[in-house]
Amino acid sequence: MKLEKYRHPFLFYGIAVIVPWALWFTLGAISHSALWDNRSWFIFGSILGIIGLCAPLAAAMILILPDKELRDELKAACTSSFKGIHFGWYMLVFLFPFAVILLAQAISLFFGHSTEQFKFVEIFSFSAGIFPAWFLMAIAPVIEEFGWHTYGIHCVRRRFNLFTTCFIFGIIWGMWHMPLSTVKDYYQSVVMETGIIYSINFLVSLIPYLIIDNWTYYKTKRNMFLQVFQHLVFGFSMELFCTHPDSKVIHTVILIIVATVIVIKDRRFFFDKSYEEQN
């Protein structure tokens, strides 16, 4: 992998963050005004939300497509062979997210929370304008990952080791999500209304999630199929059950513990900048 080719972090993140911020703060203002009751404005605002979501992907393609070597790397990541990837990685991608949230809910029982949490939800906790919540949860991982993990992560890792990269990207990714807390009934807005501690928990959870996520990403030959599914499964696992917000705090603690163990056991991979991914 030629990390030196990913040399435009400021251009990428300028487009990937500033454009969504402008669109999503506008959407937030519309959603809390009388315009939101007008069908045309409701559709217009929903489209602004999707355009903002697509900004990182657009930034990545602007920087990747003109360069043959970057196009080849993108193609390789999209057509990466599953041969040689240990079965354990599939278990991590498809089952680990559900195992963590179920464990968090089980632990919460000792703090007086109800077993009702283990029931499946009848409706999702948020909406996304004209788009059903399930549709956004299904499409967002594809759009996000083909922006963040085709250029965004690499351009940071070009200058830093993987551990530092996870922290830097986690802070930026958290900032990227923040304007959505101003949009009526969107996920981040619902979390904020639940309580400030839960909003902080969401931002904190991004760091251990990214450590686990990027560890899997590079260890599975940057296989974009697995990367998208890991994002998707984590998202659905957090919305599939009647999970109490306190259980999501416990979930973050579990992720921190798992991420810490991974970093300690594979510290060379995380701290040696020149250490290439090995399966």
N, C-alpha and C positions, 0 to 999 in steps of 0.2 A: 504493500500500500504506500502510495506517495503522498505522505502528509504535507510535504512542502508545497504541494499544488493548491492546498486550501489556504490561500494567503489573504483573504479579504474578510476577516471577521467583522470589521466595523461596517462594511457595506452590507453584509448579510444581515447582521443584527439590527442595523438601522432600518432596513426594509421590514424585517420580520417582527420587530417590536413597535416601531413608531406608527406604521400603517394600521395595525390592529388597534393600537391605543386610540388613534384619531377616530376610527370607525366605531369602536365599541363604546367610547365615551359619548359619541353622538347618539348611538343606539340607546345607551343608558338614559340620556336626557329625553329622548322620544318616548321610551317605555314608561316614564313617570309623568308624562304630560297627557293632555286630552287627546293628542294626536293618536295615541296608542289604541284608542277605541275606534278609529277609522280604519277600515279594512285595507285600504291602499297603503297607508302609513305602516300598518302592522306588517304587511308583506315586505314593504321597502326596508323596514328595520330588520326583519329576519334575514333579508338578503345581505344587508350590511354585516350582520353577524357571520355569515358564511364566508363572505369576501375576506374579512379579518382573519378567519381561521385559515384561509388559503395563502395568506401573505408569506409565511415561512417557506412553503412549497414553491411559490413563485420566485422568491429570492434565491432559493437553491437552484432552480432550473435556469435562472438568468445567469448564474455563475458557472454552472456545470455544462450546459449544452454547447456553448461555443468551444469548449476544450475537449479534444478527442480523448486524452488520457482520463479525464474526469468522467466523460461519457462511458468509457470502457469500464471504469470502476463501478459506476452506477449500474451498468448492465450486469456486471459480475455479481453485485450484491442482490440484484433482482432475480438472477438465475442461479444463485449459489446452490451447489449440490447438497443434498441431505446426507450423502454418503460420508461416513466417517464421524458424524455427529452422534455422540453417545446417547442412548435412550434416556439417561438421566436428565439431559437438557430439555427433552420434551415434557418430562414430568414437571420440571421446574416451571416451564412456560405455561402449561395447561392446568396443572393442579395446585401448584404452590400458592397462587393468589387466593383460591377458595379455602385452602387449608389455613392460611393466616387469618382471614376474617372470621372463620368458624372458631378458631382457637381464641381469638380476641373476644368473641361473644361468649364463649365458654368461661373465660376468665372473668368476664363482667358479672357473671352469675354470683360470684363470691362477693361482689360489691352491691348486691341487692337488685340487680337488673333482671328483667323477665325473660323466660324461655320463649316468649312470643317473638323474640328477635330471630329465631330460627325458621320462622314462617317466610314463605316467599311473598314479596310485595304484590299488591294488586295493581298499583300504578306507580310509576317512577316519581321521585320526590321533586322533580323540576320539570320545566318545559323549555322549549327552544323556539318560541314564536310559531311560525307555520309548520315547522318541522317536528315530527314526533321525537320524544326524548330518546327512544330506542334507535331511531335512525341516526341521530347525532352521535350517540355513543358508538355506533357501528362505523360511521364514516370518519369521525374525528381521528381515530388512531391511524388510519391510512393516510389522511392528508398531513397530519402532524409528523408522523415518522418519516415520510418521504421528503420532509423539509428539514427537520431537526437532525435526523440520522443519515442523511445523504451529504450534508454540508455543515450544518450547525455544530455538531459535536466535533467533527474532524478539524475545523478551523480553530477551535479552542485547544484541542489536544495537540495541535501542531506546536504550540508554545509551552504547554504544561503537561505534567504527568496525568494519568487517568484519574487519580484521586482528587487532585486540584480541579481538573476539568469538571468532575461531577458537581463540585461545590459551586464553581463559577456558573455552570449551565443551570444548576438548580435555582440559583438566585435570579438569573435572567428569566428562566421559565416561570418562576413565581411572579415576577414583575409582569410578564406577558399576560398572565391570567387575571391580574388585579382589576382591570377595567370591567371585567365581566361581573364583578360584585355590584356594579351600579345598574345592571340590567335586570329589570323586574322578572322574577320567577326563574332566572337562569341558575344553574347549579351553584356557582360561587356566591350569588346573591342569597340563595336559600341557606347556604352554610353560614354566611355572615349574620343573617337574621336569627339563626339558632343560638349564636353567641360568639363573642370575639375569640374565646379560647379555641373554638372549633375552626375558625378561620386561620388562626396561627398554626393550629395542628395541621391543616391542609398544606400550608407553606413549608412547615418543618418536614412533613412526610415526603416531600419531593426529593430531599437529599438522599435518605437511605434507599428510596425507590430507585433513584438514578444509579446509585452504586450497584445495586443488584441488576438493574436493567442493562447498564453498559457492560458489566461483567459478562452477562449472558450474550449480549450483542457481539462483542469481540471474540468470545470463546466459541461461538457458533458460526465463525467465518463471515460475520456481518450479514447473516441471512435475513433479508428484509421480511420474508414471510413470517418467520418466527418472531421478529421484532414487533411487527404489527399485531400479531396475535397475543403477545405478552401484554402489550398496552391495552388491547381490547378486553382480555380476560380480567386484568386488574380493574378496569373500569366497571365491567358488569358485576364483578364480585362485590364491589362496594355498594351496588344498587339493587342486587337481586334479593337480599333479605331485608327484614324489618329491623335493620341494625340501629341500635341506640347510638347517638353521637359520642357518648363516652367510650363505647366499644371501638370507635374509629381512632380515639386517642390511644387506647391499648394497642390497636393495630399498628400505629406508628411506632410505639415502643418496641414491639416485636420486630418490625422491620429494621429498626436501629440495631437491635441485638444481632439479627441475622447478617446485616451489612457489616457490622464490626467484626464478626467471626470470619466472614469472607475476606475482608481486607487483611486481617491478621494472618490468615492461612495462605493468602496469595499476595503478600505485600510487595514482592518484586514486580508483579504484574501491574500493581496500582502506582508504585512509587518510582519505578525505573522508566524514565521517559522514552528510552530507546528500546524498551522491551516490547517486541512485536507479539500480536495475539497468537496464541497456540491453542489448538483444541486438545 
